[in-house]
Amino acid sequence: ASFDSFGGTIYPGFTDNHIISERELRLLYRLPNRTDDSDIRKLCRRIVAGVDFGFTSPSAIVVVGLLNDERMFVLEESYAAERPVLGPGKTLLSEAKRLKDKWGVSLFSCDPSHPGAINDLASNGIPTVGADNDIYNGIRRVAVAMAPTLPDGKPGLLVMDHCKETIREIRNYQWKPNREQTGFLETPADNQSDHACDAMKYSVAELRPIDVAKRSAWGR
């Protein structure tokens, strides 16, 4: 890949500056201290969630809000292995309903390789769409969103500090090594924990049109 100056790390620019607490968010946007999230929700002009389906491997739902100043926030994650789409107890459907009600999620952008699971959610009142699954361009869009392009100098994509799995995956996300020559292929490595990264990518791709993503912070 062309952006492997830090080895095989896909998001080498991701630092502690991309992680924000609720208190810091409230200070940044001059919100009062309170115990509910309704005022944070009102900051967002649109909120979507990405869904990566799994069972033996974890499933992930990652909620991302787009603010009027064009900043994105990863607001919440739901991440667990062996969680069915439907059934009794905590399921992907029950989590999608909870997040929809809490954040006003307008659309769940889902891994398109699971049309049956998407239909199960849609048939039970969850607004769904098959995500744009162009892996490379999806990664580009996330990286563009992470860049410090706003007037306050802070990153354009911030992750709430309680989204532990998303943070862990971003930090560990690696390109696939090129075995025939030096460098890395422009595709993620196999057999890595990337469920939250994929779900985040689906959200950002829905919020960040491809023509915006082409204005890459990587200079491509």
N, CA and C atoms as a LAMMPS dump frame, in Angstrom:
ITEM: TIMESTEP
0
ITEM: NUMBER OF ATOMS
660
ITEM: BOX BOUNDS ff ff ff
-5.0000000000000000e+02 5.0000000000000000e+02
-5.0000000000000000e+02 5.0000000000000000e+02
-5.0000000000000000e+02 5.0000000000000000e+02
ITEM: ATOMS id mol type element x y z
1 1 1 N 0.846 -1.192 0
2 1 2 C 0 0 0
3 1 3 C 0.883 1.243 0
4 2 1 N 0.283 2.361 -0.323
5 2 2 C 1.038 3.588 -0.43
6 2 3 C 1.14 4.327 0.889
7 3 1 N 0.438 3.88 1.912
8 3 2 C 0.393 4.622 3.163
9 3 3 C 0.913 3.756 4.287
10 4 1 N 2.042 3.073 4.05
11 4 2 C 2.546 2.12 5.032
12 4 3 C 3.841 2.604 5.667
13 5 1 N 3.953 3.923 5.855
14 5 2 C 5.181 4.453 6.424
15 5 3 C 5.388 3.989 7.857
16 6 1 N 4.334 3.464 8.481
17 6 2 C 4.455 2.929 9.823
18 6 3 C 4.354 1.404 9.789
19 7 1 N 4.909 0.786 8.741
20 7 2 C 4.807 -0.651 8.605
21 7 3 C 3.477 -1.001 7.988
22 8 1 N 2.839 -2.054 8.505
23 8 2 C 1.598 -2.519 7.923
24 8 3 C 0.357 -1.953 8.553
25 9 1 N 0.481 -0.95 9.406
26 9 2 C -0.678 -0.388 10.089
27 9 3 C -1.567 0.349 9.107
28 10 1 N -2.858 0.043 9.123
29 10 2 C -3.787 0.657 8.174
30 10 3 C -4.12 2.091 8.566
31 11 1 N -4.253 2.366 9.838
32 11 2 C -4.558 3.724 10.3
33 11 3 C -3.411 4.238 11.178
34 12 1 N -2.238 4.497 10.592
35 12 2 C -1.085 4.911 11.4
36 12 3 C -1.285 6.259 12.076
37 13 1 N -2.205 7.081 11.553
38 13 2 C -2.427 8.388 12.146
39 13 3 C -3.342 8.378 13.351
40 14 1 N -3.917 7.22 13.672
41 14 2 C -4.836 7.147 14.805
42 14 3 C -4.05 7.189 16.108
43 15 1 N -4.346 8.178 16.948
44 15 2 C -3.631 8.375 18.206
45 15 3 C -4.639 8.603 19.327
46 16 1 N -4.115 8.843 20.5
47 16 2 C -4.986 9.161 21.638
48 16 3 C -5.797 10.427 21.396
49 17 1 N -5.349 11.282 20.472
50 17 2 C -6.101 12.5 20.161
51 17 3 C -7.432 12.205 19.478
52 18 1 N -7.576 10.991 18.947
53 18 2 C -8.836 10.599 18.309
54 18 3 C -9.844 10.035 19.306
55 19 1 N -9.451 9.877 20.545
56 19 2 C -10.315 9.286 21.567
57 19 3 C -10.797 10.388 22.492
58 20 1 N -12.083 10.417 22.767
59 20 2 C -12.653 11.51 23.549
60 20 3 C -13.636 10.967 24.577
61 21 1 N -13.63 11.556 25.738
62 21 2 C -14.592 11.191 26.776
63 21 3 C -15.863 12.026 26.606
64 22 1 N -16.929 11.593 27.246
65 22 2 C -18.155 12.382 27.17
66 22 3 C -17.951 13.775 27.768
67 23 1 N -17.198 13.85 28.857
68 23 2 C -16.934 15.157 29.465
69 23 3 C -16.202 16.067 28.485
70 24 1 N -15.198 15.52 27.789
71 24 2 C -14.452 16.32 26.822
72 24 3 C -15.34 16.741 25.653
73 25 1 N -16.213 15.844 25.209
74 25 2 C -17.145 16.192 24.137
75 25 3 C -18.04 17.345 24.562
76 26 1 N -18.539 17.269 25.8
77 26 2 C -19.437 18.328 26.293
78 26 3 C -18.704 19.66 26.404
79 27 1 N -17.446 19.626 26.819
80 27 2 C -16.671 20.857 26.863
81 27 3 C -16.414 21.398 25.47
82 28 1 N -16.103 20.516 24.529
83 28 2 C -15.796 20.925 23.161
84 28 3 C -16.978 21.627 22.513
85 29 1 N -18.197 21.111 22.764
86 29 2 C -19.397 21.673 22.128
87 29 3 C -20.263 22.455 23.109
88 30 1 N -19.702 22.776 24.27
89 30 2 C -20.359 23.639 25.253
90 30 3 C -21.74 23.12 25.642
91 31 1 N -21.773 21.849 25.941
92 31 2 C -23.006 21.224 26.405
93 31 3 C -22.979 21.129 27.927
94 32 1 N -24.129 21.218 28.572
95 32 2 C -24.157 21.081 30.032
96 32 3 C -23.883 19.641 30.447
97 33 1 N -23.407 19.465 31.659
98 33 2 C -23.246 18.121 32.217
99 33 3 C -24.624 17.563 32.548
100 34 1 N -24.888 16.363 32.085
101 34 2 C -26.169 15.716 32.354
102 34 3 C -25.996 14.222 32.177
103 35 1 N -27.018 13.476 32.561
104 35 2 C -26.887 12.015 32.591
105 35 3 C -27.486 11.325 31.377
106 36 1 N -28.18 12.039 30.494
107 36 2 C -28.702 11.4 29.289
108 36 3 C -27.985 11.95 28.066
109 37 1 N -28.184 11.289 26.941
110 37 2 C -27.443 11.611 25.723
111 37 3 C -28.254 12.412 24.712
112 38 1 N -29.421 12.915 25.121
113 38 2 C -30.305 13.538 24.135
114 38 3 C -29.684 14.778 23.508
115 39 1 N -28.901 15.547 24.278
116 39 2 C -28.305 16.745 23.694
117 39 3 C -27.155 16.408 22.755
118 40 1 N -26.437 15.304 23.028
119 40 2 C -25.415 14.85 22.095
120 40 3 C -26.068 14.405 20.79
121 41 1 N -27.158 13.691 20.918
122 41 2 C -27.913 13.261 19.736
123 41 3 C -28.345 14.462 18.895
124 42 1 N -28.766 15.541 19.554
125 42 2 C -29.244 16.717 18.833
126 42 3 C -28.123 17.447 18.102
127 43 1 N -26.871 17.231 18.522
128 43 2 C -25.745 17.828 17.797
129 43 3 C -25.615 17.266 16.386
130 44 1 N -26.094 16.049 16.189
131 44 2 C -25.873 15.316 14.94
132 44 3 C -26.97 15.609 13.937
133 45 1 N -26.556 15.892 12.718
134 45 2 C -27.563 16.064 11.683
135 45 3 C -27.988 14.727 11.079
136 46 1 N -27.153 13.705 11.264
137 46 2 C -27.526 12.362 10.826
138 46 3 C -26.738 11.35 11.638
139 47 1 N -27.406 10.253 11.997
140 47 2 C -26.762 9.177 12.742
141 47 3 C -27.076 7.862 12.043
142 48 1 N -26.046 7.107 11.714
143 48 2 C -26.212 5.799 11.09
144 48 3 C -25.418 4.775 11.891
145 49 1 N -25.7 3.513 11.617
146 49 2 C -24.966 2.43 12.276
147 49 3 C -24.505 1.443 11.221
148 50 1 N -23.276 0.989 11.367
149 50 2 C -22.758 -0.079 10.524
150 50 3 C -22.917 -1.403 11.245
151 51 1 N -23.203 -2.461 10.495
152 51 2 C -23.413 -3.787 11.079
153 51 3 C -22.523 -4.801 10.371
154 52 1 N -21.687 -5.469 11.152
155 52 2 C -20.883 -6.58 10.648
156 52 3 C -21.381 -7.852 11.325
157 53 1 N -21.871 -8.789 10.531
158 53 2 C -22.467 -10 11.079
159 53 3 C -21.408 -11.043 11.405
160 54 1 N -21.609 -11.718 12.501
161 54 2 C -20.754 -12.829 12.881
162 54 3 C -21.54 -13.733 13.813
163 55 1 N -20.959 -14.859 14.145
164 55 2 C -21.556 -15.693 15.195
165 55 3 C -20.437 -16.297 16.033
166 56 1 N -19.672 -17.224 15.445
167 56 2 C -18.492 -17.696 16.163
168 56 3 C -17.527 -16.535 16.378
169 57 1 N -17.282 -15.759 15.327
170 57 2 C -16.56 -14.498 15.48
171 57 3 C -17.57 -13.427 15.909
172 58 1 N -17.107 -12.341 16.502
173 58 2 C -18.053 -11.34 17
174 58 3 C -18.865 -10.666 15.896
175 59 1 N -20.068 -10.29 16.269
176 59 2 C -20.846 -9.332 15.492
177 59 3 C -20.588 -7.951 16.076
178 60 1 N -20.69 -6.936 15.225
179 60 2 C -20.46 -5.57 15.696
180 60 3 C -21.48 -4.628 15.077
181 61 1 N -22.021 -3.763 15.915
182 61 2 C -22.804 -2.615 15.464
183 61 3 C -22.078 -1.381 15.967
184 62 1 N -21.756 -0.466 15.065
185 62 2 C -21.035 0.748 15.433
186 62 3 C -21.857 1.948 14.976
187 63 1 N -22.221 2.791 15.932
188 63 2 C -23.059 3.962 15.682
189 63 3 C -22.166 5.178 15.478
190 64 1 N -22.381 5.88 14.363
191 64 2 C -21.573 7.056 14.022
192 64 3 C -22.499 8.227 13.736
193 65 1 N -22.215 9.355 14.363
194 65 2 C -22.983 10.57 14.127
195 65 3 C -22.183 11.576 13.319
196 66 1 N -22.863 12.258 12.4
197 66 2 C -22.276 13.333 11.606
198 66 3 C -22.841 14.655 12.102
199 67 1 N -21.95 15.541 12.558
200 67 2 C -22.362 16.819 13.1
201 67 3 C -22.447 17.875 12.009
202 68 1 N -23.045 19.017 12.355
203 68 2 C -23.179 20.092 11.372
204 68 3 C -21.84 20.651 10.945
205 69 1 N -20.81 20.522 11.8
206 69 2 C -19.483 21.022 11.425
207 69 3 C -18.68 19.996 10.625
208 70 1 N -19.33 18.893 10.217
209 70 2 C -18.75 17.822 9.403
210 70 3 C -17.891 16.86 10.199
211 71 1 N -17.757 17.044 11.495
212 71 2 C -17.042 16.057 12.317
213 71 3 C -17.925 14.832 12.519
214 72 1 N -17.277 13.677 12.61
215 72 2 C -17.974 12.438 12.933
216 72 3 C -17.554 11.967 14.316
217 73 1 N -18.507 11.366 15.006
218 73 2 C -18.24 10.74 16.292
219 73 3 C -18.678 9.288 16.247
220 74 1 N -17.796 8.368 16.666
221 74 2 C -18.225 7.006 16.965
222 74 3 C -18.843 7.071 18.349
223 75 1 N -20.16 6.956 18.404
224 75 2 C -20.919 7.217 19.624
225 75 3 C -21.066 5.994 20.52
226 76 1 N -21.239 4.832 19.904
227 76 2 C -21.471 3.63 20.701
228 76 3 C -21.197 2.399 19.854
229 77 1 N -20.834 1.322 20.523
230 77 2 C -20.644 0.038 19.866
231 77 3 C -21.439 -1.03 20.604
232 78 1 N -21.822 -2.052 19.862
233 78 2 C -22.362 -3.279 20.447
234 78 3 C -21.566 -4.412 19.818
235 79 1 N -20.894 -5.202 20.643
236 79 2 C -19.869 -6.124 20.138
237 79 3 C -19.912 -7.397 20.963
238 80 1 N -20.177 -8.522 20.321
239 80 2 C -20.224 -9.79 21.064
240 80 3 C -20.19 -10.961 20.09
241 81 1 N -19.565 -12.045 20.528
242 81 2 C -19.602 -13.308 19.778
243 81 3 C -20.84 -14.102 20.167
244 82 1 N -21.208 -15.027 19.299
245 82 2 C -22.326 -15.948 19.531
246 82 3 C -23.627 -15.205 19.832
247 83 1 N -23.846 -14.103 19.145
248 83 2 C -25.085 -13.335 19.282
249 83 3 C -25.914 -13.534 18.017
250 84 1 N -27.046 -14.204 18.094
251 84 2 C -27.864 -14.441 16.905
252 84 3 C -28.555 -13.165 16.439
253 85 1 N -29.044 -13.205 15.21
254 85 2 C -29.805 -12.068 14.693
255 85 3 C -31.157 -12.003 15.372
256 86 1 N -31.83 -13.14 15.465
257 86 2 C -33.163 -13.224 16.065
258 86 3 C -33.156 -14.243 17.197
259 87 1 N -34.182 -14.199 18.026
260 87 2 C -34.305 -15.192 19.081
261 87 3 C -34.55 -14.548 20.424
262 88 1 N -34.562 -15.354 21.476
263 88 2 C -34.738 -14.809 22.827
264 88 3 C -33.46 -14.168 23.343
265 89 1 N -33.592 -13.362 24.373
266 89 2 C -32.414 -12.736 24.977
267 89 3 C -31.864 -11.624 24.116
268 90 1 N -30.593 -11.308 24.347
269 90 2 C -29.945 -10.219 23.61
270 90 3 C -29.542 -10.717 22.225
271 91 1 N -30.059 -10.082 21.203
272 91 2 C -29.804 -10.448 19.819
273 91 3 C -29.346 -9.205 19.05
274 92 1 N -28.929 -9.414 17.81
275 92 2 C -28.626 -8.253 16.979
276 92 3 C -29.868 -7.39 16.771
277 93 1 N -31.028 -8.028 16.645
278 93 2 C -32.257 -7.265 16.484
279 93 3 C -32.544 -6.423 17.726
280 94 1 N -32.442 -7.015 18.91
281 94 2 C -32.745 -6.246 20.12
282 94 3 C -31.741 -5.108 20.321
283 95 1 N -30.472 -5.352 19.983
284 95 2 C -29.474 -4.298 20.088
285 95 3 C -29.717 -3.195 19.045
286 96 1 N -30.106 -3.594 17.827
287 96 2 C -30.402 -2.59 16.802
288 96 3 C -31.591 -1.726 17.23
289 97 1 N -32.609 -2.343 17.811
290 97 2 C -33.761 -1.563 18.285
291 97 3 C -33.359 -0.625 19.414
292 98 1 N -32.532 -1.117 20.337
293 98 2 C -32.094 -0.278 21.449
294 98 3 C -31.312 0.934 20.945
295 99 1 N -30.383 0.707 20.019
296 99 2 C -29.567 1.799 19.503
297 99 3 C -30.387 2.755 18.636
298 100 1 N -31.331 2.207 17.904
299 100 2 C -32.217 3.052 17.088
300 100 3 C -33.013 3.996 17.989
301 101 1 N -33.566 3.462 19.07
302 101 2 C -34.36 4.287 19.976
303 101 3 C -33.481 5.296 20.721
304 102 1 N -32.305 4.869 21.146
305 102 2 C -31.43 5.741 21.936
306 102 3 C -30.877 6.895 21.112
307 103 1 N -30.403 6.589 19.911
308 103 2 C -29.682 7.578 19.124
309 103 3 C -30.472 8.129 17.939
310 104 1 N -31.627 7.549 17.651
311 104 2 C -32.345 7.979 16.46
312 104 3 C -31.64 7.571 15.192
313 105 1 N -31.064 6.36 15.172
314 105 2 C -30.34 5.869 13.995
315 105 3 C -31.291 5.827 12.804
316 106 1 N -30.922 6.509 11.73
317 106 2 C -31.802 6.586 10.561
318 106 3 C -31.626 5.413 9.608
319 107 1 N -30.456 4.757 9.663
320 107 2 C -30.175 3.661 8.729
321 107 3 C -29.113 2.753 9.317
322 108 1 N -29.295 1.445 9.119
323 108 2 C -28.296 0.447 9.494
324 108 3 C -27.676 -0.074 8.199
325 109 1 N -26.411 0.26 7.996
326 109 2 C -25.685 -0.119 6.782
327 109 3 C -24.955 -1.427 7.069
328 110 1 N -25.386 -2.49 6.407
329 110 2 C -25.022 -3.853 6.813
330 110 3 C -24.115 -4.547 5.801
331 111 1 N -23.284 -5.428 6.311
332 111 2 C -22.445 -6.29 5.479
333 111 3 C -23.319 -6.945 4.406
334 112 1 N -23.104 -6.612 3.123
335 112 2 C -24.003 -7.094 2.071
336 112 3 C -23.878 -8.578 1.775
337 113 1 N -22.87 -9.243 2.349
338 113 2 C -22.712 -10.678 2.092
339 113 3 C -23.659 -11.529 2.932
340 114 1 N -24.526 -10.896 3.729
341 114 2 C -25.493 -11.62 4.558
342 114 3 C -26.907 -11.109 4.281
343 115 1 N -27.445 -11.348 3.074
344 115 2 C -28.77 -10.808 2.745
345 115 3 C -29.88 -11.36 3.63
346 116 1 N -29.749 -12.613 4.077
347 116 2 C -30.773 -13.174 4.954
348 116 3 C -30.852 -12.437 6.275
349 117 1 N -29.696 -12.129 6.861
350 117 2 C -29.669 -11.393 8.127
351 117 3 C -30.194 -9.972 7.944
352 118 1 N -29.842 -9.351 6.827
353 118 2 C -30.361 -8.01 6.549
354 118 3 C -31.88 -8.046 6.456
355 119 1 N -32.418 -9.053 5.782
356 119 2 C -33.866 -9.182 5.649
357 119 3 C -34.53 -9.416 7.005
358 120 1 N -33.874 -10.203 7.866
359 120 2 C -34.427 -10.444 9.204
360 120 3 C -34.56 -9.137 9.981
361 121 1 N -33.551 -8.281 9.896
362 121 2 C -33.629 -6.987 10.579
363 121 3 C -34.697 -6.105 9.948
364 122 1 N -34.695 -6.038 8.616
365 122 2 C -35.652 -5.177 7.923
366 122 3 C -37.094 -5.612 8.174
367 123 1 N -37.311 -6.92 8.269
368 123 2 C -38.668 -7.438 8.491
369 123 3 C -39.174 -7.15 9.893
370 124 1 N -38.274 -6.715 10.758
371 124 2 C -38.643 -6.429 12.142
372 124 3 C -38.461 -4.955 12.503
373 125 1 N -38.617 -4.11 11.503
374 125 2 C -38.696 -2.682 11.769
375 125 3 C -37.387 -1.924 11.797
376 126 1 N -36.29 -2.553 11.362
377 126 2 C -34.996 -1.875 11.347
378 126 3 C -34.712 -1.381 9.929
379 127 1 N -34.514 -0.08 9.741
380 127 2 C -34.194 0.438 8.399
381 127 3 C -32.785 0.011 7.988
382 128 1 N -32.7 -0.795 6.952
383 128 2 C -31.421 -1.393 6.571
384 128 3 C -31.098 -1.144 5.106
385 129 1 N -29.813 -1.273 4.799
386 129 2 C -29.334 -1.244 3.429
387 129 3 C -28.073 -2.085 3.384
388 130 1 N -27.83 -2.731 2.249
389 130 2 C -26.56 -3.401 2.053
390 130 3 C -25.463 -2.36 1.881
391 131 1 N -24.408 -2.471 2.667
392 131 2 C -23.357 -1.453 2.665
393 131 3 C -22.538 -1.472 1.381
394 132 1 N -21.911 -0.344 1.099
395 132 2 C -20.873 -0.282 0.085
396 132 3 C -19.67 -1.044 0.642
397 133 1 N -19.329 -2.165 0.027
398 133 2 C -18.29 -3.036 0.576
399 133 3 C -16.995 -2.969 -0.227
400 134 1 N -16.75 -1.818 -0.849
401 134 2 C -15.456 -1.591 -1.486
402 134 3 C -14.45 -1.369 -0.359
403 135 1 N -13.636 -2.382 -0.073
404 135 2 C -12.789 -2.358 1.116
405 135 3 C -11.796 -1.204 1.078
406 136 1 N -11.082 -1.063 -0.02
407 136 2 C -10.028 -0.051 -0.094
408 136 3 C -10.599 1.354 0.01
409 137 1 N -11.655 1.637 -0.754
410 137 2 C -12.243 2.972 -0.689
411 137 3 C -12.896 3.232 0.661
412 138 1 N -13.436 2.177 1.286
413 138 2 C -13.985 2.351 2.624
414 138 3 C -12.916 2.754 3.625
415 139 1 N -11.757 2.116 3.543
416 139 2 C -10.637 2.482 4.418
417 139 3 C -10.193 3.913 4.14
418 140 1 N -10.124 4.286 2.869
419 140 2 C -9.77 5.667 2.509
420 140 3 C -10.725 6.666 3.15
421 141 1 N -12.013 6.367 3.087
422 141 2 C -13.002 7.306 3.635
423 141 3 C -12.811 7.492 5.139
424 142 1 N -12.544 6.385 5.834
425 142 2 C -12.306 6.488 7.278
426 142 3 C -11.062 7.325 7.546
427 143 1 N -9.992 7.079 6.805
428 143 2 C -8.752 7.825 7.004
429 143 3 C -8.935 9.312 6.719
430 144 1 N -9.697 9.644 5.684
431 144 2 C -9.998 11.046 5.385
432 144 3 C -10.75 11.667 6.557
433 145 1 N -11.728 10.932 7.07
434 145 2 C -12.517 11.445 8.194
435 145 3 C -11.65 11.672 9.432
436 146 1 N -10.618 10.853 9.624
437 146 2 C -9.755 10.977 10.802
438 146 3 C -8.835 12.19 10.739
439 147 1 N -8.615 12.739 9.568
440 147 2 C -7.631 13.811 9.406
441 147 3 C -8.058 15.077 10.144
442 148 1 N -7.102 15.869 10.634
443 148 2 C -7.41 17.115 11.353
444 148 3 C -7.704 18.257 10.392
445 149 1 N -8.871 18.212 9.751
446 149 2 C -9.197 19.176 8.708
447 149 3 C -10.125 20.293 9.175
448 150 1 N -10.618 20.227 10.416
449 150 2 C -11.561 21.232 10.894
450 150 3 C -10.824 22.416 11.521
451 151 1 N -11.483 23.574 11.611
452 151 2 C -10.798 24.784 12.099
453 151 3 C -10.211 24.668 13.498
454 152 1 N -10.774 23.817 14.355
455 152 2 C -10.244 23.71 15.715
456 152 3 C -8.991 22.851 15.796
457 153 1 N -8.564 22.266 14.663
458 153 2 C -7.343 21.483 14.625
459 153 3 C -7.464 20.075 15.156
460 154 1 N -8.635 19.699 15.615
461 154 2 C -8.841 18.344 16.136
462 154 3 C -9.215 17.407 14.995
463 155 1 N -9.061 16.098 15.198
464 155 2 C -9.413 15.141 14.139
465 155 3 C -10.878 15.259 13.722
466 156 1 N -11.115 14.945 12.468
467 156 2 C -12.474 14.998 11.945
468 156 3 C -13.32 13.814 12.329
469 157 1 N -12.704 12.76 12.865
470 157 2 C -13.434 11.615 13.397
471 157 3 C -12.893 11.322 14.795
472 158 1 N -13.787 11.333 15.772
473 158 2 C -13.428 11.048 17.154
474 158 3 C -14.211 9.846 17.648
475 159 1 N -13.581 9.066 18.517
476 159 2 C -14.191 7.837 19.032
477 159 3 C -14.407 7.998 20.529
478 160 1 N -15.639 7.769 20.978
479 160 2 C -15.92 7.839 22.413
480 160 3 C -15.098 6.789 23.151
481 161 1 N -14.575 7.172 24.307
482 161 2 C -13.602 6.305 24.986
483 161 3 C -14.18 5.008 25.513
484 162 1 N -15.51 4.91 25.574
485 162 2 C -16.11 3.652 26.03
486 162 3 C -16.249 2.631 24.902
487 163 1 N -15.914 3.016 23.665
488 163 2 C -15.968 2.085 22.531
489 163 3 C -14.645 1.311 22.464
490 164 1 N -14.428 0.486 23.466
491 164 2 C -13.128 -0.166 23.671
492 164 3 C -12.737 -1.095 22.531
493 165 1 N -13.695 -1.869 22.021
494 165 2 C -13.364 -2.829 20.96
495 165 3 C -13.029 -2.111 19.657
496 166 1 N -13.758 -1.054 19.37
497 166 2 C -13.463 -0.282 18.161
498 166 3 C -12.067 0.322 18.241
499 167 1 N -11.723 0.898 19.377
500 167 2 C -10.39 1.481 19.559
501 167 3 C -9.313 0.418 19.419
502 168 1 N -9.538 -0.721 20.061
503 168 2 C -8.544 -1.803 19.992
504 168 3 C -8.335 -2.254 18.556
505 169 1 N -9.42 -2.446 17.819
506 169 2 C -9.286 -2.921 16.443
507 169 3 C -8.61 -1.888 15.548
508 170 1 N -8.975 -0.617 15.685
509 170 2 C -8.338 0.419 14.863
510 170 3 C -6.824 0.398 15.065
511 171 1 N -6.403 0.301 16.314
512 171 2 C -4.975 0.329 16.618
513 171 3 C -4.229 -0.879 16.063
514 172 1 N -4.908 -1.998 15.931
515 172 2 C -4.253 -3.24 15.515
516 172 3 C -4.516 -3.618 14.056
517 173 1 N -5.263 -2.812 13.322
518 173 2 C -5.683 -3.136 11.959
519 173 3 C -4.478 -3.081 11.028
520 174 1 N -4.221 -4.167 10.281
521 174 2 C -2.992 -4.319 9.499
522 174 3 C -3.286 -4.623 8.03
523 175 1 N -2.401 -4.11 7.157
524 175 2 C -2.434 -4.504 5.757
525 175 3 C -1.895 -5.933 5.602
526 176 1 N -2.276 -6.57 4.518
527 176 2 C -1.775 -7.9 4.185
528 176 3 C -0.372 -7.782 3.584
529 177 1 N 0.608 -8.508 4.127
530 177 2 C 1.956 -8.433 3.559
531 177 3 C 1.987 -8.949 2.125
532 178 1 N 2.818 -8.33 1.327
533 178 2 C 3.044 -8.772 -0.05
534 178 3 C 4.195 -9.775 -0.026
535 179 1 N 3.902 -11.029 -0.263
536 179 2 C 4.914 -12.087 -0.15
537 179 3 C 5.907 -12.095 -1.314
538 180 1 N 5.552 -11.462 -2.428
539 180 2 C 6.399 -11.527 -3.614
540 180 3 C 7.349 -10.342 -3.727
541 181 1 N 7.095 -9.288 -2.989
542 181 2 C 7.976 -8.128 -3.014
543 181 3 C 7.819 -7.389 -1.701
544 182 1 N 8.646 -6.387 -1.482
545 182 2 C 8.549 -5.649 -0.231
546 182 3 C 7.281 -4.81 -0.2
547 183 1 N 6.87 -4.409 0.997
548 183 2 C 5.675 -3.594 1.131
549 183 3 C 4.458 -4.427 1.492
550 184 1 N 3.298 -3.831 1.249
551 184 2 C 2.053 -4.448 1.659
552 184 3 C 1.026 -4.321 0.538
553 185 1 N 0.138 -5.308 0.483
554 185 2 C -0.954 -5.266 -0.473
555 185 3 C -2.013 -4.286 0.009
556 186 1 N -2.808 -3.778 -0.931
557 186 2 C -3.838 -2.816 -0.573
558 186 3 C -5.127 -3.531 -0.184
559 187 1 N -4.968 -4.479 0.717
560 187 2 C -6.106 -5.193 1.288
561 187 3 C -5.74 -5.57 2.721
562 188 1 N -6.697 -5.592 3.631
563 188 2 C -6.361 -5.947 5.015
564 188 3 C -5.884 -7.38 5.141
565 189 1 N -5.06 -7.629 6.148
566 189 2 C -4.557 -8.976 6.411
567 189 3 C -5.705 -9.9 6.796
568 190 1 N -5.524 -11.18 6.497
569 190 2 C -6.523 -12.186 6.85
570 190 3 C -6.462 -12.492 8.346
571 191 1 N -7.558 -13.056 8.829
572 191 2 C -7.615 -13.626 10.189
573 191 3 C -7.211 -12.633 11.272
574 192 1 N -7.69 -11.402 11.136
575 192 2 C -7.475 -10.427 12.2
576 192 3 C -8.831 -9.955 12.718
577 193 1 N -8.82 -9.368 13.882
578 193 2 C -10.044 -8.863 14.488
579 193 3 C -10.392 -7.522 13.849
580 194 1 N -11.389 -7.542 12.96
581 194 2 C -11.717 -6.336 12.209
582 194 3 C -13.219 -6.08 12.131
583 195 1 N -13.968 -6.666 13.043
584 195 2 C -15.427 -6.607 12.974
585 195 3 C -15.947 -5.196 13.229
586 196 1 N -15.429 -4.541 14.272
587 196 2 C -15.824 -3.162 14.541
588 196 3 C -15.288 -2.221 13.466
589 197 1 N -14.059 -2.488 12.968
590 197 2 C -13.516 -1.668 11.881
591 197 3 C -14.41 -1.731 10.651
592 198 1 N -14.886 -2.927 10.318
593 198 2 C -15.772 -3.055 9.166
594 198 3 C -17.084 -2.318 9.397
595 199 1 N -17.66 -2.482 10.6
596 199 2 C -18.92 -1.803 10.894
597 199 3 C -18.748 -0.287 10.85
598 200 1 N -17.647 0.21 11.406
599 200 2 C -17.366 1.648 11.342
600 200 3 C -17.217 2.107 9.901
601 201 1 N -16.53 1.307 9.109
602 201 2 C -16.319 1.637 7.695
603 201 3 C -17.653 1.744 6.96
604 202 1 N -18.591 0.843 7.238
605 202 2 C -19.907 0.906 6.603
606 202 3 C -20.636 2.185 6.989
607 203 1 N -20.513 2.588 8.261
608 203 2 C -21.159 3.825 8.706
609 203 3 C -20.557 5.032 8.01
610 204 1 N -19.239 5.114 8.017
611 204 2 C -18.566 6.271 7.429
612 204 3 C -18.83 6.334 5.928
613 205 1 N -18.835 5.191 5.257
614 205 2 C -19.11 5.172 3.814
615 205 3 C -20.51 5.697 3.519
616 206 1 N -21.451 5.436 4.412
617 206 2 C -22.812 5.937 4.231
618 206 3 C -22.869 7.449 4.446
619 207 1 N -22.081 7.945 5.401
620 207 2 C -22.103 9.372 5.733
621 207 3 C -21.173 10.204 4.857
622 208 1 N -20.135 9.578 4.3
623 208 2 C -19.104 10.303 3.556
624 208 3 C -19.132 9.864 2.094
625 209 1 N -19.772 10.638 1.218
626 209 2 C -19.851 10.238 -0.189
627 209 3 C -18.475 10.059 -0.795
628 210 1 N -18.401 9.234 -1.826
629 210 2 C -17.121 8.894 -2.433
630 210 3 C -16.425 10.105 -3.016
631 211 1 N -17.161 11.108 -3.522
632 211 2 C -16.492 12.268 -4.097
633 211 3 C -15.77 13.076 -3.023
634 212 1 N -16.286 13.058 -1.782
635 212 2 C -15.581 13.698 -0.679
636 212 3 C -14.349 12.884 -0.316
637 213 1 N -14.511 11.555 -0.303
638 213 2 C -13.392 10.687 0.079
639 213 3 C -12.216 10.826 -0.881
640 214 1 N -12.484 11.17 -2.118
641 214 2 C -11.398 11.288 -3.082
642 214 3 C -10.447 12.43 -2.734
643 215 1 N -10.92 13.408 -1.948
644 215 2 C -10.025 14.463 -1.511
645 215 3 C -9.236 13.949 -0.324
646 216 1 N -8.361 12.999 -0.611
647 216 2 C -7.721 12.208 0.445
648 216 3 C -6.651 12.975 1.199
649 217 1 N -6.645 12.792 2.516
650 217 2 C -5.585 13.352 3.347
651 217 3 C -4.247 12.693 3.053
652 218 1 N -4.272 11.569 2.345
653 218 2 C -3.045 10.873 1.975
654 218 3 C -2.453 11.402 0.682
655 219 1 N -3.126 12.386 0.089
656 219 2 C -2.594 12.998 -1.12
657 219 3 C -2.732 12.132 -2.346
658 220 1 N -3.72 11.256 -2.36
659 220 2 C -3.894 10.378 -3.521
660 220 3 C -5.041 10.884 -4.369
